[in-house]
Amino acid sequence: MKLITADPKTSGIARWNFLALWNAAIKTGSDEAKAQEFVTKVYKNVPILTKDAREATDAFAKQGQGDALINYENEVILAQQKGEKLDYIIPEVNISIDNPIAVVDKNVDKHGNREVAEAFVKFLYTPEAQQEFVKLGFRPVDETVAQTKEVKDKFPSVKTLGTVQDLGGWQTIDKKFFADGGVFDQIQASIKR
């Protein structure tokens, strides 16, 4: 089976894809050696790593490459909204993908728009804004919205959800997995292409 996914060296989404695979192994009882073995088996079936998630989706959906695509749920939903006929499966063991937002002090102070920027950040977490995210294929973080029938019907439940904190936080993750010579490079070096 040939899998299509993006390169964690050039794509943030691909880092999440890698972490989802690693997390799945760890959360189902593998130690780190077994997790690396599992992730290596997956990447052995990736004929080419695309530069980003949209390119991976296009290679799979539009160009017919590969048998399966590893990507964000919202990328598949977006492709479906654009008329692509794609089915997808949400693994029972997955990872929570966080999309942080911040008000940058230097910028808001320079432009004198702190109040507006802070209000916008607060707005993003309101039920109204969360509903807009749902329309674009993103799972809501607002529990009231998450519990609606529309959302429950649209998004399959996840049995076991891991987090970046479970894996030591981003500083640890970047150094361990994605820095030069890290686990991803070790996996790539072990694959005979």
C-alpha positions, 0 to 999 in steps of 0.5 A, a space after each residue: 500500500 502506498 501512502 501520501 503525506 507531506 514532509 515534516 521538514 517542510 510542513 507543519 501539518 506533516 509534523 502533526 501527522 508524524 506525531 499522530 503515528 508516534 502517539 498511536 504506537 505509544 498510546 497502544 503500549 509500544 515503547 519508543 523502539 517499537 514506536 520508531 519501528 512502527 513509524 518507519 514501516 509507515 514511511 517505507 510506504 511513502 513513495 514521495 514526501 510532498 512539501 505541504 498538506 495541500 500538495 499531498 491532498 492534490 497528489 492523492 485526490 487530483 493526480 490519483 497517487 497512492 492508496 491512502 492519504 495521511 492528512 488533517 481532517 479539515 483538508 479532506 473535508 475541504 477537498 470534499 467541499 470542492 467536489 472530490 470524492 474522498 472517504 476518510 477514517 479517523 483513527 481511534 487513537 489520535 492527537 489533538 492538533 492545537 492551533 494557537 493564537 497570540 497577540 504580539 505586544 510589539 505589533 499591537 503597541 506599534 499600531 495602537 490596536 491592542 483592544 481590537 486584537 484582544 477582542 478578536 482573539 476572544 471572539 474566536 472562542 465564542 460559539 458563533 466563531 466556532 460554528 464558522 470553524 466547523 463549516 470549514 472542517 475544524 473541530 470546535 473547542 467550545 464544548 457547547 458547540 462540540 455537543 450539538 447534533 450537527 457537530 457530533 454527526 460531522 465529526 467521528 469521535 476519537 477514543 484516545 486523544 494524545 497531546 503535545 504535552 504527553 510527548 514533552 512539549 514542542 521544544 522537546 518534540 522539535 529536538 527529539 523528532 525533527 532537528 537534524 539527526 532526530 528520529 525523523 532523519 533516522 527513519 529516513 536514513 534507514 529507508 532504502 529507496 
